[in-house]
Amino acid sequence: MKSPISPILPLLFLFVITLFSCSSSDDSTTEPEVIVDPDPIPGQTSTYTTHVKTIIDTNCIECHGDPLDQGAIMMLLTYDQVVDAVNNRGLFNRIATTNAFNVMPESGRLPQATIDIVEDWIADGLLEQ
């Protein structure tokens, strides 16, 4: 005699497979690239040492220091490391996004004025000093 539950199991299995196949753990692939304004802070030339280092030290080093913490995959301790993160790792996209699942720092989006300073630094050519 067949069990009355057996026809339900394949349907349940298909439902679970469909549910998980539609989700994605990497939302960054669908995140549009943020376009850098060519002059976000008119009349100011932003540099890493004068403007950006304090932002990084205050908001990023807790996880992106030595040692790395909270699953961070790169250090942001030096000018060269931060420039590499901007050029090759999407640092600006991560701080400028409005997507709460991708924003850095994980504690929440930085104030727009702070993001504008980083954007101005990028637009001004990633100057060190």
C-alpha positions, 0 to 999 in steps of 0.5 A: 500500500502506498503512503499518502504523503509520497506524492507531496514529497517531490512537489515539496522538493521542487518548491525548495529547489526553485526557492533557493535557485532564485536567490543570490548571496552576491548582490554586488553583481547586480549593483550598478556602478556609481558614476563619479561627479567630475567636481563634487566639491568645487574649489577644493582639491582633496588629498588622501593625507588631508581629507581621506585618511581620517575618513578611512581611519575612523570608518574602515580600519576596525575591520580593514586593519591588521588583523582583518576582522568581520570577514574583510578581505583587504587592508586599508592601512596605507595610501597604496592599499586605499588607491588599489581598493578604489581602482580594483575593488569597488571601494567607492561603489561600496560606500556610495551605494544606497543598497543596505545589503552592500553598503560599507561600512556595514554599520550604515551608509556614511553621511553624504558630505563624507562620501562627497569628500572621497568622491572629490578625492577620486575626481581630483586624481587620487592625490596623496598630499 
